[in-house]
Amino acid sequence: MPAPPEPTLATRPRGRLLAIGDGSSRDAFGSREWGLLATVAVIWGSSFLFIDVGLESFSPGVVALARVGLGALALAVVPRARRSVERADLPRIALLGITWMGLPLLLFPTAQQWIDSSVAGMLNAAVPLSTAVWAAALLRRLPSRRQAVGLLLGFAGLVLVSLPELPTDRLATEGSGAAVLGVGLVLLAVLLYGLSANLAVPLQQRYGALPVLLRAQLFAMIVVVPVGLATAGGSTWSWSSALAMLPLGVLGTGLAFVLMTTLVGRVGGPRGSIAIYFTPLVAIALGVAIRGEDVHPLAIVGSLLVIGGAWITSRRVELPASPAGRA
């Protein structure tokens, strides 16, 4: 009697709510992977600037509502995004929408009321570290010694990035407490991003990125709509802020999330999250060149350590090959 066939991605049991998986490819990045990575880095790196422009007139809740609404609208016009998904996977997609968009997209504009976009961008570079920690915990696979060194190096860099924002004797200002709160909100978003980058892997492999992301953004609207409407009274109208929402929503929340989901489905959460390594460079360049922001030298050194530590942590790991994911 022949042995039963191996379960495929379409028939494999779902398991628990926090089910994650490895990427469908363990090969070195090719031109497609590097293209996805570079595009995501540029779009998300510039998002911090657009958030700052939006906050000039809009409340954080309105900024989050505008970007998620525009992102979902952009995806809804693509026929492939409207393909059906199984009801059993809707709770996982809902969790993905809340942890990847609903909460973080509220946390970032709230935090950027008190910290510069360049600082937010550099703190965001810790996402690969968060992703690797979540993967180790949920896959029950301890990191290697090299990966542990990378995590410690990245943590040291994160401390240096945050230090200029902390209320020390040498940096005691009236707004220091608010700055600490801003840093804390970004770090919470980083933890949520790390979880969701792993959650997206099996969902992308089962359905592709578009159907998953459209539904995830609709679930995210459940979180951002009440907050956006409740805080709309504190907003005013300006064309500059309104126009900044277009690239922030259509590109930053629509296209970039689809590309990132495709990337992590192919190479796994920790490896795919290296796209975040390059977003601080984009955020710093735009913050300094366009808005004249100052960057503390410790923050620059710390961001380099974060990038280096995250790169070491997310080096290639030998895993059993699996079928290729779909775009």
Sequence and secondary structure as in RCSB ss.txt:
>XXXX:A:sequence
MPAPPEPTLATRPRGRLLAIGDGSSRDAFGSREWGLLATVAVIWGSSFLFIDVGLESFSPGVVALARVGLGALAL
AVVPRARRSVERADLPRIALLGITWMGLPLLLFPTAQQWIDSSVAGMLNAAVPLSTAVWAAALLRRLPSRRQAVG
LLLGFAGLVLVSLPELPTDRLATEGSGAAVLGVGLVLLAVLLYGLSANLAVPLQQRYGALPVLLRAQLFAMIVVV
PVGLATAGGSTWSWSSALAMLPLGVLGTGLAFVLMTTLVGRVGGPRGSIAIYFTPLVAIALGVAIRGEDVHPLAI
VGSLLVIGGAWITSRRVELPASPAGRA
>XXXX:A:secstr
        TTTS   STT     S  S   HHHHHHHHHHHHHHHHHHHHHHHHHTTS HHHHHHHHHHHHHHHH
HTSGGGG    GGGHHHHHHHHIIIIITHHHHHHHHTTTS HHHHHHHGGGHHHHHHHHHHHHHT    HHHHHH
HHHHHHHHHHHHGGGS  SSS  TTHHHHHHHHHHHHHHHHHHHHHHHHHHHHHHHH HHHHHHHHHHHHHHHHH
HHHHHTGGG    HHHHHHHHIIIIIIIIIHHHHHHHHHHHH HHHHGGGGGGHHHHHHHHHHHHH     HHHH
HHHHHHHHHHHHHT             
